[in-house]
Amino acid sequence: MSDLRDLSIADAAEALGKGETSSVELTNACIAAIEANRVLNAFITETPDLARARAKESDARRAKGDAKGPMDGVPIAMKDLFCTEGVRTTAGSHILENFVPTYESTVSANLRDHGAVMLGKANMDELAMGSSNITSYYGPVKSPWTRLGANVDLVPGGSSGGSAAAVSGRLAIAATGTDTGGSIRQPASFTGIVGMKPTYGRCSRWGTVAFASSLDQAGPLTRTVEDAAIMLQAMAGHDPKDSTSLPFDLPDFRAACVPNVKGMKIGIPKEYTLDGMPAAIKTLWEQGVEWLHDMGAETRDVTLPHTKYALPTYYIVAPAEASSNLARYDGVRYGLRVEGDSLDEMYELTRAAGFGAEVQRRVLIGAYVLSAGYYDAYYVKAQKVRSLIFKDFSDAFEDVDVLLTPTAPSAAFALGEKMDDPIAMYLNDVFTVPASLAGLPAISVPAGLDGDGLPLGLQLIAGVCQEQKLFRAASALEAAASFSAKPGGV
């Protein structure tokens, strides 16, 4: 057998079922890789003892013929935004540095109950605010990829950068992520893996540290489309503890992973062509259209006229919700506490010390747009525009099954390259934010390399609860692209 760490979830499940390997062997291989690649800083908290214990339990179940499904015994990374009982959960922030939850998030509990083996808590942008994984209090994550002929450290994307680096760098078979404005899909594009954001409400938000409650959605980061379907099946489902959880039975996502788009209608939105977009991305997008057309799909030009307002709308709505959600970090009930001479001073000192610059920036923006005299001018107007963006998508999906766009406006950039320009950093989300505002399922599929040998992804977007169409089209795109590149040294 090839390197155990190269196995997909599907292949690992097959090998485990045949007795060709064990969960303990697979888990030990990943633990060794994590220890050998700490330079990537992909994990905030490693849990090797817990992982080995769960792997042994999985092997014992298989020996009795009681395996819980394809995720049973598969070692994964858990983004440090999901509360894990008895395991430190920091959300990449100093303010939660010593927070050890007494409860388990629904997503991590679902995966645990399906037998998945947690290797540790993956590094991330602080409180999920960032597109590069440089805002983490625990240091930036390095991408396992490098440019051809250059020795420059690159970002893995964010906020789920540790998860993406772990999967791409073969430290874990798969990982969880969360996507508020693109935080699964953009790092997947930067690191040459699959990243999938389901319909808002498919995965419970209960027990997940909140950023923007009307946008946050958990999803899988994997190396194949089929793996994304398998993992989503284990993560998702109705949860009465989350009022926004969709009360629908789950379809069979894996069964939809058939690379056959014959008869499907693929929409190509003209608004996703940007001035100054790298030629490699435009060429790859055109190639993606050609691939799907050659496989029997009908491609159509569509228009999403309010797309140009998506980014400013997002950067009003998300900070507004963040400023409200982050009010709970006050130094009183849990988390960091910095004493002051008064209650107000304690609040100020705690939040000043506990939150990094980017989080403070977004809290201030959010507080401003919600303040008296500005609420109607900014927040209310942004919500109206958000409704128009959703209507654009709804109108488009009356004529097409899915949309095909680039995932990100560039390949991965160097660590520190855009740190001093928040607007340039926010523009990384220009292609991913619209689907987030509309609550739609979307997936990034690795489709090619640029001239520097760095991966580029193509994004597919589907209508509400149309994940099956999304997985079908993504499977076809994956088959046509035949992306097999790996980062050097892996």
C-alpha positions in Angstrom: 0.0 0.0 0.0 1.1 3.6 -0.7 1.7 6.0 2.1 -1.2 5.7 4.5 -1.5 9.5 4.7 -2.3 9.7 1.0 -5.5 7.7 1.5 -8.8 9.4 0.9 -11.6 8.9 3.4 -13.2 6.5 0.9 -10.0 4.5 0.4 -9.2 4.5 4.1 -12.6 3.1 4.9 -12.1 0.4 2.3 -8.6 -0.5 3.6 -9.9 -0.5 7.2 -12.8 -2.7 6.2 -10.5 -5.2 4.5 -8.1 -5.3 7.4 -5.3 -3.9 5.2 -4.5 -1.3 7.9 -5.9 -0.3 11.2 -7.1 3.0 12.6 -4.2 2.9 15.1 -1.7 2.6 12.2 -3.4 5.4 10.2 -3.6 7.6 13.3 0.0 7.0 14.3 1.1 7.9 10.7 -0.7 11.2 11.0 0.6 12.0 14.5 4.2 11.4 13.3 3.5 13.7 10.4 2.2 16.4 12.7 5.2 16.1 14.9 7.6 16.3 11.9 5.9 19.3 10.4 5.3 21.6 13.3 6.9 24.4 11.2 3.6 24.7 9.5 1.9 25.6 12.8 -1.2 23.9 11.6 -2.4 22.9 15.1 -3.0 25.0 18.2 -3.6 21.9 20.4 -2.5 18.4 19.6 -4.4 15.5 21.1 -2.3 12.4 20.3 -3.4 10.4 23.4 -7.1 11.0 22.7 -6.6 10.2 19.1 -4.9 6.8 19.8 -7.6 6.0 22.3 -10.4 6.6 19.8 -8.5 4.7 17.1 -8.2 1.7 19.4 -12.0 1.9 20.1 -12.6 2.1 16.3 -10.4 -1.0 15.6 -12.3 -2.9 18.4 -15.6 -2.0 16.8 -14.4 -3.2 13.4 -13.2 -6.4 14.9 -16.7 -7.1 16.1 -18.3 -6.0 12.8 -19.8 -2.9 14.4 -18.1 -0.2 12.3 -20.2 3.1 12.3 -19.7 3.9 8.6 -17.0 5.3 6.4 -15.8 7.9 8.9 -15.1 5.3 11.6 -11.4 5.3 12.4 -10.5 8.1 10.0 -8.1 10.7 11.6 -9.2 14.3 11.1 -8.3 17.8 12.3 -10.9 19.8 14.1 -10.9 23.6 13.5 -10.4 25.3 16.9 -13.7 27.0 16.6 -15.7 23.9 17.6 -16.1 23.4 21.3 -14.7 20.0 22.4 -15.4 18.6 25.8 -12.3 18.5 28.0 -10.1 19.8 25.1 -9.0 23.4 25.0 -10.9 25.5 22.5 -9.3 28.9 21.8 -10.8 30.1 18.5 -7.3 31.3 17.7 -7.7 34.1 20.3 -5.8 35.1 23.5 -9.2 35.8 25.2 -10.0 32.1 25.1 -6.5 30.8 25.7 -7.4 28.7 28.7 -11.0 27.9 27.9 -11.8 24.2 28.2 -15.4 23.5 27.3 -17.5 21.2 29.5 -19.7 20.3 26.4 -19.2 19.1 22.8 -20.4 21.1 19.7 -23.0 19.3 17.6 -20.7 19.0 14.6 -17.8 17.5 16.5 -20.1 15.2 18.5 -21.7 14.0 15.2 -18.3 13.2 13.8 -17.2 11.5 17.1 -20.4 9.5 17.0 -19.6 8.4 13.5 -16.2 7.1 14.7 -13.9 9.9 13.4 -10.6 10.2 15.3 -9.7 13.8 16.3 -6.0 14.5 16.0 -6.2 18.0 17.5 -7.5 21.5 17.2 -6.4 23.2 14.0 -5.0 26.8 13.9 -7.2 29.5 12.5 -7.5 33.3 12.1 -8.6 34.8 15.4 -12.3 34.2 16.0 -12.5 33.3 12.2 -11.8 36.8 11.1 -9.2 36.8 8.3 -8.4 35.4 4.9 -4.8 34.3 5.4 -4.4 32.7 8.9 -2.1 35.5 10.0 -4.4 36.9 12.7 -4.1 33.9 15.0 -2.8 34.7 18.5 -0.8 31.4 18.2 1.1 32.5 15.1 0.5 32.3 11.4 0.0 29.0 9.6 2.4 28.3 6.7 1.1 26.7 3.6 2.9 23.4 2.7 3.1 24.8 -0.9 5.9 27.0 -2.2 6.4 28.9 -5.5 8.6 27.2 -8.0 12.2 28.4 -7.6 11.4 30.6 -4.6 11.9 30.1 -0.9 9.1 32.3 0.3 6.5 31.2 3.0 3.0 31.4 1.7 -0.4 31.8 3.5 -2.8 28.8 3.4 -5.8 31.1 3.2 -8.2 31.6 6.0 -9.8 31.5 8.3 -9.7 27.7 8.2 -6.0 27.8 7.3 -4.8 25.2 9.8 -7.4 22.8 8.6 -6.4 23.3 4.9 -2.7 23.0 5.6 -3.3 19.8 7.6 -5.2 18.2 4.8 -3.0 19.4 1.9 0.2 18.6 3.9 -1.0 15.1 4.7 -1.1 15.7 8.4 -4.8 14.6 8.5 -7.0 12.7 6.1 -9.7 15.4 6.3 -10.6 18.4 8.5 -13.6 20.5 9.6 -13.8 24.2 8.7 -16.2 27.0 9.0 -17.2 29.4 6.2 -18.7 32.8 7.0 -17.6 34.6 3.8 -15.3 32.0 2.1 -13.3 30.6 5.0 -13.5 27.0 3.7 -13.5 27.6 -0.1 -10.7 30.1 -0.3 -8.1 28.1 1.7 -9.1 25.0 -0.2 -8.3 26.9 -3.4 -5.0 28.1 -2.0 -3.8 24.6 -0.9 -5.1 22.4 -3.8 -7.9 20.6 -1.9 -11.7 20.4 -1.9 -13.6 22.8 0.4 -17.4 22.6 0.7 -19.8 25.0 2.3 -23.3 23.5 2.6 -26.6 25.4 2.6 -26.9 27.6 5.7 -28.5 25.5 8.4 -27.4 22.1 7.1 -24.8 21.9 9.9 -25.7 22.9 13.4 -24.0 26.0 14.8 -24.5 24.9 18.4 -21.3 24.8 20.3 -19.4 26.6 17.6 -17.8 29.9 18.7 -19.9 32.5 16.9 -18.6 35.1 14.4 -21.6 36.2 12.3 -24.6 34.1 13.2 -26.6 34.6 10.0 -23.5 33.5 7.9 -21.5 31.0 9.9 -21.7 27.5 8.5 -19.5 24.4 9.1 -18.3 22.2 6.3 -15.6 19.7 5.3 -12.1 20.2 3.9 -11.0 17.0 2.0 -8.9 15.8 -0.8 -11.7 14.6 -3.1 -15.3 15.5 -3.8 -16.5 12.1 -2.7 -14.8 12.6 0.6 -16.5 15.9 1.1 -19.9 14.2 0.6 -19.0 11.4 3.0 -17.8 13.8 5.7 -20.8 16.2 5.2 -23.2 13.2 5.7 -21.6 12.7 9.1 -21.4 16.4 10.1 -24.9 17.5 9.1 -28.4 17.0 10.3 -31.2 18.8 12.1 -30.4 19.9 15.6 -33.2 21.2 17.9 -30.5 23.1 19.9 -29.9 25.4 16.9 -33.0 27.5 15.9 -31.5 28.0 12.4 -30.9 24.3 11.8 -32.8 23.0 8.8 -35.5 20.5 9.8 -35.0 18.2 6.8 -33.8 14.7 6.4 -30.4 14.4 4.7 -30.3 13.1 1.2 -27.5 10.6 0.2 -24.7 13.0 -0.7 -22.3 10.3 -1.7 -24.7 8.8 -4.1 -24.7 12.1 -6.0 -21.0 12.0 -6.6 -21.3 10.7 -10.2 -19.2 12.5 -12.8 -22.0 12.9 -15.3 -23.3 16.4 -16.2 -25.1 15.4 -19.3 -28.2 17.5 -19.6 -27.2 19.8 -16.7 -27.3 23.6 -17.3 -24.2 25.4 -16.1 -24.5 29.2 -15.6 -21.5 31.5 -16.1 -22.0 34.8 -14.3 -20.4 37.7 -16.1 -20.0 39.7 -12.9 -17.2 37.4 -11.7 -14.8 38.7 -14.3 -12.6 41.3 -12.5 -10.3 44.0 -13.9 -6.7 42.9 -13.3 -7.7 39.2 -12.6 -4.6 37.0 -13.3 -4.6 35.5 -16.7 -4.1 32.0 -15.2 -7.4 32.3 -13.3 -9.4 33.6 -16.3 -7.8 30.8 -18.5 -8.7 28.1 -16.0 -12.3 29.4 -15.7 -12.6 29.2 -19.5 -11.1 25.7 -19.4 -13.6 24.7 -16.7 -16.5 25.9 -19.0 -15.0 23.8 -21.9 -14.6 20.7 -19.7 -18.2 20.7 -18.6 -19.5 21.5 -22.0 -17.5 18.6 -23.5 -19.0 16.3 -20.9 -22.5 17.1 -22.1 -23.5 20.1 -20.0 -25.2 23.1 -21.5 -23.4 26.3 -20.5 -25.2 29.6 -20.4 -24.2 33.2 -19.6 -26.2 34.5 -16.6 -26.2 37.8 -14.8 -26.1 38.5 -11.1 -26.4 42.3 -11.2 -26.0 43.0 -7.4 -22.8 41.0 -7.1 -20.7 44.3 -7.0 -22.5 45.2 -3.8 -21.8 41.8 -2.1 -18.4 42.6 -0.5 -19.4 46.0 1.1 -22.7 44.4 2.2 -20.8 41.5 3.9 -18.4 43.9 5.6 -21.4 45.7 7.2 -23.5 42.6 8.2 -20.6 40.4 9.4 -18.9 43.0 11.7 -22.3 44.1 13.0 -23.1 40.5 14.1 -19.6 40.0 15.4 -19.7 43.1 17.6 -22.9 41.7 19.1 -21.6 38.1 19.5 -18.2 39.2 21.0 -19.9 41.3 23.7 -20.0 38.1 25.8 -16.2 38.2 26.2 -16.1 40.6 29.1 -13.8 39.0 31.6 -16.6 38.1 33.9 -17.9 34.6 33.1 -15.0 32.9 31.3 -11.9 33.5 29.3 -9.2 36.1 29.9 -9.7 38.7 32.7 -7.5 41.7 33.2 -8.3 43.5 36.5 -9.0 47.3 36.5 -10.0 49.9 39.1 -13.6 49.7 37.9 -15.9 47.4 36.0 -15.7 49.5 32.9 -11.9 49.6 33.1 -11.8 45.8 33.6 -13.9 45.4 30.4 -11.7 47.8 28.5 -8.4 46.2 29.6 -9.7 42.6 29.1 -10.9 43.2 25.5 -7.8 45.3 24.6 -5.5 42.6 25.8 -7.6 39.7 24.6 -8.5 40.7 21.1 -6.0 41.2 18.2 -6.0 44.2 15.9 -8.2 42.7 13.2 -10.9 41.6 15.7 -10.8 45.0 17.3 -11.2 46.6 13.8 -14.2 44.6 13.0 -15.9 45.1 16.4 -15.5 48.8 16.0 -16.9 48.7 12.5 -19.8 46.6 13.7 -20.5 48.9 16.7 -20.5 51.9 14.4 -22.9 50.5 11.8 -25.3 49.5 14.6 -25.1 52.8 16.5 -27.9 55.3 16.7 -28.1 57.5 13.6 -26.2 55.0 11.4 -28.2 51.8 11.9 -30.7 52.6 9.1 -28.1 54.1 6.8 -25.8 51.0 7.0 -27.1 47.9 8.6 -30.8 48.1 7.4 -29.7 49.0 3.9 -27.1 46.2 3.8 -29.9 43.7 4.7 -32.0 45.0 1.9 -29.1 44.6 -0.6 -28.6 41.1 0.8 -32.2 40.2 -0.2 -31.5 41.5 -3.7 -28.4 39.4 -3.9 -30.4 36.3 -2.9 -33.1 37.2 -5.5 -30.4 37.4 -8.2 -29.3 33.8 -7.4 -32.9 32.6 -7.2 -33.7 34.1 -10.6 -30.5 32.5 -12.1 -31.4 29.1 -10.7 -34.7 29.2 -12.6 -32.7 28.7 -15.8 -29.5 26.8 -14.7 -28.6 24.0 -12.2 -25.3 25.3 -10.9 -23.0 28.3 -11.4 -19.3 28.0 -12.3 -16.9 30.8 -11.1 -13.3 31.1 -9.9 -12.9 30.5 -6.2 -10.4 33.2 -5.4 -9.0 36.2 -7.3 -5.4 35.0 -6.9 -3.2 32.1 -5.9 -1.7 32.0 -2.4 0.3 35.1 -1.5 3.3 35.5 0.7 3.1 35.6 4.5 2.9 39.3 5.5 2.3 40.5 1.9 -1.1 42.1 2.6 -1.0 42.5 6.4 -1.0 46.3 6.3 -3.8 46.7 3.8 -7.1 45.4 5.1 -9.0 46.3 2.0 -6.6 44.2 -0.2 -7.1 41.4 2.3 -10.9 41.6 2.2 -10.9 41.4 -1.6 -9.7 37.8 -1.2 -13.4 37.0 -0.5 -14.8 38.7 -3.6 -15.9 35.5 -5.3 -17.0 33.6 -2.2 -19.0 36.2 -0.2 -22.1 36.3 -2.5 -23.0 32.7 -1.9 -22.5 33.2 1.8 -24.8 36.1 1.9 -27.4 34.1 0.1 -26.9 31.0 2.3 -26.2 28.8 -0.7 -24.1 25.6 -1.0 -20.8 26.1 -2.8 -17.7 24.0 -3.4 -14.1 24.7 -4.4 -12.5 22.0 -6.6 -8.7 22.1 -7.3 -8.5 22.5 -11.1 -5.0 23.6 -12.1 -1.7 25.3 -11.3 -0.5 28.8 -12.1 2.8 29.7 -13.6 4.4 29.6 -10.1 3.2 26.0 -9.6 0.6 27.1 -7.1 -2.9 25.5 -7.0 -6.0 27.3 -8.3 -9.6 26.3 -7.6 -12.9 26.6 -9.4 -16.1 27.2 -7.5 -19.5 25.7 -8.1 -22.6 27.2 -6.5 -26.1 25.6 -6.3 -29.5 26.6 -5.0 -30.8 26.2 -1.5 -30.5 22.5 -0.4 -29.3 21.5 -3.9 -26.1 19.8 -2.6 -26.8 16.8 -4.7 -26.6 18.9 -7.9 -23.4 20.5 -6.5 -21.7 17.2 -5.8 -22.7 15.8 -9.2 -21.2 18.8 -11.1 -18.2 18.9 -8.8 -17.4 15.2 -9.4 -17.5 15.9 -13.2 -15.2 18.9 -12.8 -12.8 16.9 -10.6 -12.7 14.1 -13.2 -12.0 16.5 -16.0 -9.3 18.5 -14.2 -7.6 15.3 -12.9 -5.7 17.4 -10.4 -3.0 15.3 -8.7 -0.4 17.8 -7.7 0.9 17.8 -4.1 3.0 20.3 -2.2 6.7 19.6 -2.3 8.1 17.4 0.4 4.8 15.6 0.9 
